[in-house]
Every structure is written in C-alpha cells, then in structure tokens.
C-alpha cells in the first residue's frame, strides 16, 4: 500500500494511492495515518479494503506529511560511506544519533523556509523508516517486523548552526519546514529492497545527489535494534537514516540555498518531493 495524508495543513485527511495512481479517501475507515493504524493489525485492516470501492479524490490536493502524530523524529548522521568520505569524516563505529523536532515536519511539496540569519542551509535526501510495532531492546533479527513502511525525507540542515556554533547538531536540524516527509508511506511488501534503492536530489535542475541506499553503513534492521536500546520505539516514530554524497557542504566550494531555488528529490519506488526555497 501507498498511504498518504491530503488537504490543508493541520486538517489533513487519510488516503491511499491506488494501483492506477488515483487518490482514494480513507476517512470512513480511519481518522488518520497515525498511531494504532500503523500497527500490523491496523495495516492488515486497511489492506483488506478494496481501493476501487473507496471514494476517489478529485483534483490535485496538497499532500501533507504521510504520517500524522509523530512522537519522535530520530536521525542518523554520516551513515553513508561515500558521504562520510566527502565530508572528510571517519567511518562511525556506532550510529551517530540526533533529533529533529516534530515542528520541523511538513508536506513533501511545501515550501522550505530559510530561517532568519541563515547563510548555510543545505539539503539531504534520506530514506525514512516509520515504526509500526512498538518495542524496546528489539533484536536485529526481528527488527524489520517493527516497520510500518518507508518514505522519502529531506533532512534540511543549517550547517553553521549544526557545526560551528557549539553543542549538539540539533540546533541546525530542527528549524520549521526542515523535515519534509512523503509523498506517501510505502508498506514493506511494496517497498522493494530498501538496502539497494536509487536516490537523488537536484536543485534548479542540477543533480547534486545521485546515490543508493547500498552504501549505507548501518542498515535499517541494525538501526532499529540499536535505537531501541536507548528508547522505546512507538507506532508513528520516524527514523531518518542518513544521506548519500552530494550535499552542499561537500561541494568545492560549498553551495548553499539562498532562496528562490526549487529542490526535487526522490527514492526509487517511494515517490518524489518538490520544494520551493523561500526566505522568511
């Protein structure tokens, strides 16, 4: 299934994308794509529905983030060997963990806002993992059974605030609109081999990132198991798993967003995002 949320910001309705590319409304069956709906039982009930019998949504409504009510937005840094190389960093011995605030979450095609005073706003296409079955101390061998689905994330980052202003990375990662999620949540049965998916990002038509999840250092199962040793994972939690090379910071000289650009990014089988960059 490809699950999604559509409509005005803060008033999104649940939906799905059928095999013909039509948007179908799920409001008669669930209140949101969130919480218990994402558990194995909740997804099984949605999978049992006949998409052709669901109301078709006409037009081209705004798509919201594909998951509602996110409790935790956990991110992994320097998790691609080729990205670590472009930044000059050593390969991490353990996953580097940081957070994006849930107020950073926005729709896949919403504007990305450069915050006041920013001069080094950057991009990162990432594979997102959405937790469906909660747990703690999850064995790596069982970790993938805890996944509700996968999605595209743009881990927008302010590099000066992340790197040069002391403290944790978080202050450069969680600004409003720095977490576009979607366009849809693809359940594991349709997501393909998430350890070998093509991923890309371009700015104003220039391709900067053209990589694959195959160069990920710590895979999805390892990350879920690792994180569950530090926190309980709950339905609707989102894990952003790192980015391939081609970020603005890694260019020579570095290239940063100034406002007015259009970012397009996507992951094989998981959809595409388009964001206009604006100054606040």
C-alpha positions, 0 to 999 in steps of 0.5 A: 500500500501507498498511504498518504495524508491530503488537504490543508495543513493541520486538517489533513485527511487519510488516503491511499494511492491506488494501483492506477495512481488515483487518490482514494479517501480513507476517512470512513475507515480511519481518522488518520495515518497515525498511531494504532493504524500503523500497527500490523493489525491496523495495516492488515485492516486497511489492506483488506479494503478494496481501493476501487470501492473507496471514494476517489479524490478529485483534483490535485490536493496538497499532500501533507506529511504521510504520517500524522502524530509523530512522537519522535523524529530520530536521525542518523548522521554520516551513515553513508560511506561515500558521504562520510568520505566527502565530508572528510569524516571517519567511518562511525563505529556506532550510529551517530544519533540526533533529533529533529523536532516534530515542528520541523515536519511538513508536506513533501511539496511545501515550501522550505523556509530559510530561517532568519540569519541563515547563510548555510542551509543545505539539503539531504535526501534520506530514506525514512523508516516509520515504526509500526510495532512498538518495542524496546531492546528489539533484536536485529533479527526481528527488527524489520517486523517493527516497520510500518513502511518507508518514505522519502525525507529531506533532512534540511540542515543549517550547517553553521548552526549544526557545526560551528556554533557549539553543542549538539547538531540539533540546533541546525536540524530542527528549524520549521519546514526542515523535515519534509516527509512523503509523498506517501508511506510505502508498506514493506511488501511494496517497498522493494529492497530498501538496502539497494534503492536509487536516490537523488536530489537536484536543485534548479535542475542540477543533480547534486545527489545521485546515490543508493541506499547500498552504501549505507553503513548501518542498515535499517534492521541494525538501526532499529535494534540499536535505537531501541536500546536507548528508547522505546520505539512507538507506532508513528516514530520516524527514523531518518537514516542518513544521506548519500554524497552530494550535499552542499557542504561537500561541494568545492566550494560549498553551495548553499540555498539562498532562496528562490531555488526549487529542490526535487528529490526522490527514492526509487519506488517511494515517490518524489518531493518538490520544494520551493526555497523561500526566505522568511 
